[in-house]
Amino acid sequence: VTAYWCELLVDELGTHERVRFELDDGGHVAARRSGAVPQIGDQRLGTVLPGFADAHSHLFHRVLRGRTHDAGGDFWAWRERMYRAAAALDPHRYRRLAVAVFGEMIASGYTAVGEFHYLHHRPGGEPYGDHDMEVALAEAAAETGIRLTLLDTLYLTGGIGEPLSPRQSRFGDGSAERWLERWRALRDRLAVGHPGVVLGAALHSVRAVPPEAMALVAAELPADVPLHVHLSEQPLENEQCLARYGMTPTELLASAGVLGRRLSVVHATHLKDSDITLLGDAGVSVVMCPSTEADLGDGIGPALRLFEAGARVALGSDQNAVIDPFLEMRGLEAGERLASGRRGRFAPASLLAAGARAGYVSLGLGGSSGSSGPSSSHEVSLQPGDLFDVVELRSDSPRTAGAEPSQLVLAATAADVVSVHVGGRRVHHRSEQREEALGAALAAIIADVDAAGESETETHTETEGV
Ligand SMILES: [Zn+2]
């Protein structure tokens, strides 16, 4: 029997001393007891928190970190640079980049990631032979040890009523029917080689998916498949949606039958009061991405109001300008305080739930069945039946010394992560050599993507010249 003994466990109910976990063969919690004595063979840990979920990532945006602040570009200018990086990625580079970025995530305390993936095809739109880009992600997850929910994304239009631009053509499948065909084939492909990967789905946004296509996907996807969608990140999306459909993006999702407990809406920054009611009543998950929303100047979404209306709040790193679950939790509360002029909006335990449990549910990893549903709606991590994914944290670092353990989420950073365990397997232990190796891997693949991106841009310009 694999067993862990934790000197101190911090969860959504508070702190628990001397907690012993016994695990089953699948890496789930089989038994949990506080006030326990460690036994011979137990893995002993110090201060332990549940593993964090990055419920919204585009891993390839990591290439842009620390390089887009000089030109004074807005969201749309940033997006232009992002397309250049995307064009440079083939399955081999995508896999190497994914290994490096997932490695950074693991070392920062993320034990699960929802990769919102739309780099499906060759530049130009021709399919690869055997789901090569998706398999690259699955292999990278297996190599690093992070849990992957692959949110394969339907992307049909370049804007409402507009065709895909040439550089977007590799994102698209032409129709919702063809995407569904590919999604089913991908499910079969992953079931054979990568049974640990959860295959989810995503609608890119109301900008990229017409309502008929959304309705078809909502009707055809099995009910236990997590479904994600970008929602109202920019005021322009709302304006265009109103002009075309006479509805807000939230109302459009509702009319297409997409709202429900399996749905996660990402950002939800610019909402009307009635949108908040619709989303709360439907019990959706809302994935806030505080570091990205701040970086891109999106605005501050009404996270607390959505939570109070009945939505579950999870967190994502989105463009990966920051990979640090503690900074996302702190950013969620900071946004609420700055917007309201008051402290203590989300309690530390609620922030922990947003960083850990809620993200697991959003990614179809909640509860023993591995899928979200009423039986897994309890919001306390590491109960019997749950995946045993944990992070061990330094409570005596210059950042955390003196902090109340229950408030560590507002004091620590990713630099305080000592070790990370997924399903009872240690996947990370901090050391200087490990830090250096992660940094070197990132630097090498980013340089490679840059070089490939430059030759891609030359080709692109030549073609346009012709
Ligand atoms: Zn996104």
Boltz pocket constraint, residues with backbone or C-beta under 6 A from the ligand:
constraints:
  - pocket:
      binder: B
      contacts: [[A, 56], [A, 58], [A, 116], [A, 230], [A, 266], [A, 318]]
      max_distance: 6.0
